[in-house]
Amino acid sequence: MKTLFLLIACLTLAACTPAQSRAPRTALIGHIVFVELQNPDDYPQLLADSDAMLSTIPSVSTYAAGRHIDTGRDTIINDYDLAIYLGFQSVEDLNAYVAHEQHIAYVQKWKPRLTALRIYDLHDPTP
């Protein structure tokens, strides 16, 4: 009887264990920007401007910016000075960001100081 009780208790606890869940989605639209500066010493100011001018645009729902980190893997591309991730809940929000005066001023200020700029947009329809 004791064994049967232990078996039932173990099965009950296993059924109550939460299933492995996926990481939460940050936004439906991801806008990823890789910036290479003419003068890498401009990085602190570029990051400060990104934080102040881009992350505060109302249609931006998620934001992150920073340098490449060395993880010891030789398959990682590190040909940029700053990577920026911006998340949006819709294409309309992305378009509002692109047309926003702060974004336009940021681009006008920094584009002449870049040697390369790559932009990727992705749609993650998974809820």
Backbone as CSV, one residue per row, in Angstrom:
resi,resn,N_x,N_y,N_z,CA_x,CA_y,CA_z,C_x,C_y,C_z
1,MET,0.831,-1.195,0.000,0.000,0.000,0.000,0.869,1.250,0.000
2,LYS,1.935,1.221,0.803,2.843,2.359,0.872,3.462,2.631,-0.489
3,THR,3.826,1.579,-1.209,4.434,1.712,-2.538,3.441,2.332,-3.511
4,LEU,2.197,1.880,-3.445,1.163,2.430,-4.316,0.963,3.919,-4.034
5,PHE,0.947,4.290,-2.769,0.808,5.703,-2.407,1.976,6.528,-2.968
6,LEU,3.194,6.028,-2.821,4.377,6.733,-3.345,4.312,6.857,-4.857
7,LEU,3.867,5.823,-5.526,3.746,5.861,-6.985,2.727,6.916,-7.412
8,ILE,1.596,6.935,-6.753,0.557,7.927,-7.078,1.059,9.337,-6.780
9,ALA,1.753,9.521,-5.672,2.294,10.839,-5.314,3.303,11.297,-6.359
10,CYS,4.174,10.408,-6.802,5.184,10.772,-7.811,4.531,11.149,-9.136
11,LEU,3.527,10.366,-9.553,2.832,10.668,-10.804,2.086,11.988,-10.716
12,THR,1.487,12.255,-9.574,0.765,13.518,-9.379,1.723,14.702,-9.427
13,LEU,2.855,14.594,-8.767,3.843,15.676,-8.782,4.392,15.891,-10.175
14,ALA,4.627,14.833,-10.911,5.136,14.964,-12.279,4.130,15.673,-13.156
15,ALA,2.844,15.391,-12.949,1.812,16.044,-13.751,1.702,17.520,-13.423
16,CYS,2.081,17.903,-12.200,2.000,19.297,-11.783,3.239,20.100,-12.168
17,THR,4.281,19.437,-12.581,5.507,20.134,-12.960,5.242,20.935,-14.228
18,PRO,5.580,22.204,-14.245,5.299,23.001,-15.442,6.098,22.490,-16.637
19,ALA,5.452,22.495,-17.793,6.118,22.082,-19.021,7.163,23.127,-19.400
20,GLN,8.153,22.696,-20.129,9.192,23.624,-20.592,8.525,24.681,-21.457
21,SER,8.744,25.936,-21.128,8.120,26.997,-21.908,9.164,27.726,-22.737
22,ARG,8.693,28.304,-23.809,9.570,29.083,-24.675,9.808,30.443,-24.054
23,ALA,10.900,31.052,-24.475,11.187,32.419,-24.036,10.088,33.335,-24.571
24,PRO,9.745,34.379,-23.836,8.693,35.289,-24.300,9.123,36.043,-25.551
25,ARG,8.186,36.328,-26.393,8.436,37.139,-27.582,8.480,38.592,-27.143
26,THR,9.428,39.351,-27.702,9.541,40.745,-27.288,8.691,41.682,-28.128
27,ALA,8.504,41.350,-29.392,7.724,42.219,-30.275,7.399,41.445,-31.545
28,LEU,6.376,41.885,-32.245,6.024,41.238,-33.508,6.983,41.619,-34.630
29,ILE,7.513,42.839,-34.568,8.429,43.335,-35.588,9.761,43.652,-34.919
30,GLY,10.830,43.097,-35.436,12.166,43.394,-34.951,12.919,44.203,-35.988
31,HIS,13.569,45.258,-35.559,14.346,46.150,-36.423,15.762,46.129,-35.859
32,ILE,16.674,45.504,-36.592,18.033,45.302,-36.096,18.994,46.102,-36.957
33,VAL,19.829,46.904,-36.313,20.735,47.813,-37.016,22.162,47.536,-36.550
34,PHE,23.070,47.398,-37.516,24.496,47.242,-37.229,25.226,48.444,-37.800
35,VAL,25.965,49.152,-36.956,26.615,50.404,-37.322,28.136,50.239,-37.230
36,GLU,28.822,50.683,-38.272,30.283,50.741,-38.231,30.687,52.209,-38.357
37,LEU,31.401,52.688,-37.379,31.793,54.093,-37.317,33.093,54.357,-38.069
38,GLN,33.210,55.549,-38.655,34.495,55.981,-39.216,35.527,56.089,-38.106
39,ASN,35.101,56.640,-36.975,35.990,56.797,-35.826,35.385,56.021,-34.646
40,PRO,35.940,54.840,-34.319,35.384,54.053,-33.219,35.359,54.781,-31.874
41,ASP,36.149,55.839,-31.736,36.125,56.618,-30.498,34.801,57.351,-30.301
42,ASP,33.982,57.434,-31.362,32.669,58.071,-31.270,31.621,57.168,-30.612
43,TYR,32.001,55.942,-30.296,31.042,54.974,-29.748,30.267,55.496,-28.531
44,PRO,30.923,56.047,-27.511,30.141,56.478,-26.337,29.053,57.493,-26.682
45,GLN,29.359,58.415,-27.583,28.358,59.422,-27.959,27.250,58.802,-28.817
46,LEU,27.625,57.880,-29.719,26.618,57.199,-30.534,25.665,56.404,-29.643
47,LEU,26.197,55.689,-28.674,25.348,54.927,-27.764,24.452,55.864,-26.949
48,ALA,25.006,56.943,-26.451,24.210,57.897,-25.673,23.084,58.485,-26.514
49,ASP,23.401,58.841,-27.771,22.365,59.378,-28.662,21.315,58.318,-28.993
50,SER,21.750,57.082,-29.184,20.794,55.999,-29.462,19.829,55.846,-28.291
51,ASP,20.394,55.809,-27.081,19.561,55.671,-25.889,18.590,56.842,-25.741
52,ALA,19.068,58.038,-25.971,18.248,59.237,-25.760,17.260,59.491,-26.890
53,MET,17.689,59.251,-28.125,16.881,59.659,-29.275,16.013,58.544,-29.851
54,LEU,16.441,57.294,-29.748,15.687,56.206,-30.374,14.787,55.474,-29.377
55,SER,15.320,55.185,-28.201,14.544,54.391,-27.240,13.328,55.128,-26.708
56,THR,13.302,56.428,-26.854,12.207,57.237,-26.308,11.106,57.536,-27.326
57,ILE,11.260,57.061,-28.543,10.209,57.265,-29.550,8.997,56.430,-29.137
58,PRO,7.801,57.035,-29.094,6.629,56.352,-28.522,6.265,54.998,-29.139
59,SER,6.493,54.782,-30.415,6.072,53.522,-31.037,7.042,52.370,-30.778
60,VAL,8.191,52.652,-30.148,9.162,51.614,-29.820,8.679,50.866,-28.582
61,SER,8.514,49.542,-28.710,8.054,48.767,-27.557,9.198,48.075,-26.813
62,THR,10.297,47.757,-27.498,11.476,47.192,-26.848,12.720,47.780,-27.502
63,TYR,13.785,47.869,-26.714,15.012,48.516,-27.193,16.211,47.913,-26.477
64,ALA,17.283,47.733,-27.229,18.574,47.353,-26.660,19.652,47.844,-27.605
65,ALA,20.787,48.244,-27.057,21.907,48.696,-27.889,23.204,48.392,-27.158
66,GLY,24.221,48.033,-27.934,25.509,47.783,-27.315,26.533,47.264,-28.297
67,ARG,27.700,46.969,-27.744,28.844,46.473,-28.510,28.789,44.960,-28.666
68,HIS,29.610,44.501,-29.567,29.860,43.073,-29.712,30.545,42.569,-28.443
69,ILE,30.181,41.382,-28.018,30.886,40.771,-26.894,31.644,39.545,-27.405
70,ASP,32.791,39.327,-26.848,33.603,38.180,-27.237,33.154,36.971,-26.430
71,THR,32.557,36.012,-27.121,32.101,34.793,-26.461,33.025,33.621,-26.753
72,GLY,34.120,33.901,-27.470,35.079,32.861,-27.773,34.705,31.983,-28.949
73,ARG,33.637,32.320,-29.633,33.210,31.526,-30.795,33.649,32.232,-32.065
74,ASP,34.353,31.510,-32.924,34.884,32.136,-34.141,33.841,32.265,-35.243
75,THR,32.640,31.785,-35.032,31.589,31.895,-36.047,30.769,33.173,-35.911
76,ILE,31.031,33.947,-34.881,30.281,35.177,-34.647,30.913,36.322,-35.431
77,ILE,30.082,37.034,-36.162,30.553,38.178,-36.951,30.616,39.390,-36.036
78,ASN,31.741,40.075,-36.042,31.892,41.244,-35.172,32.404,42.446,-35.949
79,ASP,31.834,42.664,-37.119,32.274,43.758,-37.974,31.427,45.014,-37.803
80,TYR,31.073,45.319,-36.580,30.280,46.509,-36.301,30.747,47.110,-34.982
81,ASP,30.437,48.386,-34.802,30.768,49.063,-33.549,29.589,49.090,-32.588
82,LEU,28.377,49.193,-33.128,27.178,49.247,-32.297,26.073,48.453,-32.973
83,ALA,25.398,47.628,-32.198,24.194,46.942,-32.656,23.013,47.525,-31.891
84,ILE,21.926,47.732,-32.606,20.720,48.281,-31.994,19.561,47.358,-32.339
85,TYR,18.777,46.999,-31.328,17.551,46.230,-31.548,16.375,47.081,-31.092
86,LEU,15.400,47.233,-31.989,14.171,47.936,-31.646,13.006,47.015,-31.985
87,GLY,12.058,46.905,-31.070,10.882,46.079,-31.301,9.638,46.929,-31.434
88,PHE,8.733,46.458,-32.298,7.480,47.171,-32.579,6.337,46.179,-32.588
89,GLN,5.153,46.638,-32.248,3.983,45.766,-32.239,3.289,45.673,-33.594
90,SER,3.673,46.526,-34.555,3.049,46.484,-35.876,3.963,47.173,-36.887
91,VAL,3.674,46.928,-38.149,4.405,47.618,-39.221,4.121,49.113,-39.141
92,GLU,2.915,49.466,-38.743,2.566,50.882,-38.592,3.440,51.543,-37.524
93,ASP,3.697,50.833,-36.444,4.574,51.380,-35.403,6.001,51.557,-35.918
94,LEU,6.485,50.591,-36.715,7.814,50.725,-37.322,7.844,51.932,-38.248
95,ASN,6.812,52.085,-39.068,6.760,53.230,-39.978,6.698,54.558,-39.227
96,ALA,5.974,54.579,-38.097,5.910,55.800,-37.278,7.288,56.124,-36.718
97,TYR,8.032,55.105,-36.312,9.404,55.289,-35.822,10.293,55.881,-36.909
98,VAL,10.240,55.309,-38.107,11.084,55.783,-39.212,10.791,57.240,-39.542
99,ALA,9.522,57.636,-39.456,9.121,59.008,-39.792,9.245,59.978,-38.616
100,HIS,9.541,59.471,-37.435,9.581,60.320,-36.246,10.752,61.301,-36.324
101,GLU,10.537,62.527,-35.849,11.558,63.585,-35.934,12.854,63.219,-35.204
102,GLN,12.750,62.491,-34.093,13.976,62.096,-33.371,14.802,61.101,-34.195
103,HIS,14.124,60.173,-34.856,14.836,59.209,-35.707,15.491,59.931,-36.876
104,ILE,14.778,60.846,-37.496,15.323,61.598,-38.639,16.539,62.410,-38.196
105,ALA,16.450,63.072,-37.054,17.582,63.862,-36.550,18.778,62.961,-36.232
106,TYR,18.526,61.796,-35.675,19.583,60.828,-35.361,20.302,60.392,-36.642
107,VAL,19.533,60.028,-37.650,20.116,59.593,-38.929,20.916,60.728,-39.562
108,GLN,20.375,61.929,-39.561,21.086,63.069,-40.151,22.393,63.346,-39.421
109,LYS,22.410,63.181,-38.116,23.614,63.436,-37.336,24.674,62.356,-37.559
110,TRP,24.265,61.082,-37.577,25.237,59.996,-37.548,25.567,59.375,-38.901
111,LYS,24.673,59.418,-39.858,24.951,58.758,-41.144,26.244,59.246,-41.804
112,PRO,26.548,60.547,-41.787,27.810,60.997,-42.390,29.062,60.485,-41.666
113,ARG,28.891,59.982,-40.453,30.036,59.533,-39.644,30.211,58.009,-39.667
114,LEU,29.480,57.340,-40.565,29.513,55.886,-40.639,30.291,55.403,-41.855
115,THR,30.882,54.226,-41.720,31.485,53.564,-42.887,30.586,52.450,-43.392
116,ALA,29.707,51.938,-42.541,28.771,50.893,-42.956,27.541,50.923,-42.064
117,LEU,26.427,50.532,-42.657,25.159,50.470,-41.946,24.363,49.319,-42.548
118,ARG,23.976,48.371,-41.712,23.133,47.262,-42.168,21.877,47.256,-41.307
119,ILE,20.737,47.103,-41.966,19.456,47.115,-41.275,18.674,45.873,-41.691
120,TYR,18.161,45.179,-40.695,17.338,43.986,-40.940,16.017,44.147,-40.210
121,ASP,14.940,43.847,-40.916,13.607,43.852,-40.311,13.068,42.433,-40.349
122,LEU,12.456,42.011,-39.248,11.880,40.673,-39.223,10.501,40.719,-38.602
123,HIS,9.671,39.769,-39.033,8.315,39.643,-38.507,8.233,38.312,-37.781
124,ASP,7.825,38.349,-36.520,7.656,37.147,-35.716,6.178,36.998,-35.395
125,PRO,5.442,36.256,-36.219,3.986,36.161,-36.018,3.581,35.232,-34.894
126,THR,4.523,34.516,-34.284,4.189,33.565,-33.240,3.772,34.297,-31.973
127,PRO,2.585,34.010,-31.453,2.138,34.691,-30.222,2.924,34.244,-29.011
